[in-house]
Amino acid sequence: MPFSFERLEIEDLVLVTPKVFNDERGFFLESYKKSDFVKNGITTEFQQDNHSKSTKGVLRGLHYQIPPFAQAKLVRCIRGRIYDVAVDIRPSSKTFGKYIKVELSEDNKQMLYIPEGFAHGFVVLSDIAEILYKTSGEYSPESDRGIFWADKDLNINWGIDFEPILSLKDQHQIAFKDFNKKELE
């Protein structure tokens, strides 16, 4: 099998490690194979691929979309290094308000599967990072929501010792305690 699937501490989050075939020419890997993902419980039908490039210190997030346009994501870093963060915002979850942080990089080639019901963000640790991610739904501006990256209640350890570079939108996201749980039902 070209992948290993590691279930993380928060239910439904999965760290996916592809099998990398290296030789003198470089490397080859399968970044997605539906049949292997389905065999390992990830049955998401992906609808859109996104590619972002950011410089060191950029923090994007915490973003999510509300139903019926909620999105699952499969995130990977193809250049550089990032800390990728997923926050459980499923109101009925026993891990509601908890988060997972993993390092994704061009070296480890790992991917993070994030189901619907999570807010997602990342911070760039290298000079430049490029991220590719699949989503289960198309972008919907009307359904786009966010939570403030430095929310005191979430208390996310981003693993950085600098003030991140944020978009105007991310500078003014709402507090975790103020997000509308009813929108997720």
C-alpha positions in Angstrom: 0.0 0.0 0.0 1.4 3.4 -0.9 0.1 5.1 2.3 0.1 4.7 6.0 -2.9 6.2 7.9 -2.4 7.3 11.5 -5.5 8.2 13.5 -4.7 11.2 15.7 -5.9 12.0 19.2 -9.0 13.8 18.0 -11.4 11.4 16.3 -11.6 11.6 12.5 -8.3 13.5 12.1 -5.8 11.4 10.1 -2.1 11.9 9.4 -1.4 10.3 6.0 2.1 9.4 5.0 2.7 8.4 1.4 5.2 5.8 0.3 8.1 7.7 -1.4 10.1 6.0 -4.1 13.5 7.7 -4.3 16.3 7.1 -6.8 19.1 9.0 -8.5 16.5 10.9 -10.6 14.5 12.2 -7.7 11.3 10.7 -6.2 7.8 9.6 -7.0 4.8 9.3 -4.7 1.1 8.9 -5.0 -0.5 11.9 -3.2 -4.0 10.5 -3.4 -5.6 7.2 -4.4 -9.3 7.0 -3.7 -9.4 3.2 -3.2 -6.7 3.3 -0.5 -8.4 6.2 1.3 -11.8 4.5 1.2 -10.2 1.2 2.6 -9.0 3.4 5.5 -12.3 5.0 6.2 -11.8 8.3 4.3 -14.7 8.3 1.9 -14.8 12.0 1.1 -15.5 13.0 -2.4 -13.1 15.9 -3.2 -14.5 18.7 -5.4 -11.8 21.4 -5.5 -8.0 21.7 -5.3 -6.3 24.8 -3.9 -2.7 26.0 -4.0 -1.3 28.7 -1.8 2.2 30.2 -1.5 3.2 32.2 1.6 6.4 33.7 3.1 7.9 33.0 6.6 5.7 34.2 9.4 2.4 34.2 7.5 -0.5 32.7 9.5 -3.7 31.8 7.7 -6.7 30.8 9.7 -8.7 29.6 11.5 -11.1 29.1 8.7 -14.2 26.9 8.1 -17.4 26.9 6.0 -20.9 26.2 7.4 -23.3 23.7 6.0 -24.4 23.0 3.4 -21.0 24.1 2.1 -18.9 22.7 4.9 -15.5 21.3 3.7 -13.3 18.4 4.5 -9.7 19.0 3.5 -6.6 17.0 2.7 -3.6 19.3 3.3 0.0 18.9 2.2 3.0 21.2 2.1 5.0 20.6 -1.1 7.6 23.3 -0.5 9.0 24.5 2.9 7.5 23.8 6.3 4.3 24.7 8.1 2.6 23.9 11.4 -0.9 22.9 10.4 -3.7 23.3 13.0 -7.2 21.8 13.1 -9.7 22.8 15.8 -12.7 20.6 16.6 -15.8 22.8 16.3 -18.3 20.0 16.2 -20.8 21.0 19.0 -21.6 17.4 20.0 -18.0 16.2 19.9 -16.3 15.1 23.1 -13.2 17.0 21.9 -15.0 20.2 21.1 -12.6 23.1 21.3 -9.5 20.9 21.2 -6.9 21.1 18.5 -4.2 19.1 16.8 -1.0 20.7 15.4 1.3 18.8 13.0 4.3 19.8 11.0 3.8 19.3 7.3 6.8 19.8 5.1 8.4 19.0 1.7 10.7 16.6 3.6 8.2 14.5 5.5 5.6 14.7 2.6 2.8 13.9 5.1 -0.8 15.1 4.7 -3.4 15.9 7.2 -7.0 14.8 6.6 -9.4 17.2 8.2 -13.1 16.3 8.1 -16.0 18.7 8.1 -16.6 20.4 11.5 -13.1 21.7 12.0 -11.6 25.1 11.8 -8.2 25.0 9.9 -5.1 27.2 9.9 -1.4 27.1 9.4 1.7 29.1 10.0 4.8 29.2 7.7 8.1 28.2 9.4 10.4 28.3 6.3 11.3 31.2 4.1 8.6 30.2 1.6 5.9 27.5 1.8 3.6 26.1 -0.8 0.5 24.2 0.3 -1.8 22.1 -1.9 -5.1 21.0 -0.5 -8.2 19.2 -1.6 -11.6 20.2 -0.4 -14.9 18.3 -0.4 -16.8 21.4 -1.4 -16.3 24.4 -3.5 -15.5 27.8 -1.9 -18.6 29.6 -0.8 -18.1 33.2 0.3 -21.5 33.3 2.0 -20.6 30.3 4.1 -17.0 31.3 4.9 -16.4 31.8 8.6 -13.4 32.1 11.0 -12.2 32.1 14.5 -9.4 34.4 15.9 -6.1 32.6 15.6 -4.9 33.7 19.1 -8.2 33.0 20.9 -7.5 32.8 24.7 -10.0 29.9 25.2 -8.5 27.8 22.5 -5.0 28.6 23.7 -3.3 27.2 20.6 0.5 26.8 20.8 1.5 27.8 17.3 5.1 27.0 18.1 6.3 30.5 17.0 8.2 33.2 18.8 7.3 36.0 16.4 4.2 38.1 15.6 2.6 36.5 12.6 1.7 38.2 9.3 -2.1 38.2 9.0 -4.6 39.2 6.4 -7.0 42.0 7.4 -9.8 39.3 7.6 -7.7 37.1 10.0 -6.9 40.1 12.2 -10.6 40.6 12.9 -12.0 37.1 13.3 -14.4 36.3 16.2 -13.6 34.8 19.5 -14.3 31.0 19.9 -16.9 31.7 22.6 -18.8 33.9 20.1 -19.0 31.6 17.1 -22.4 30.4 16.3 -22.6 26.7 17.0 -26.2 26.5 15.5 -24.7 27.3 12.1 -23.0 24.0 12.2 -26.1 21.9 12.8 
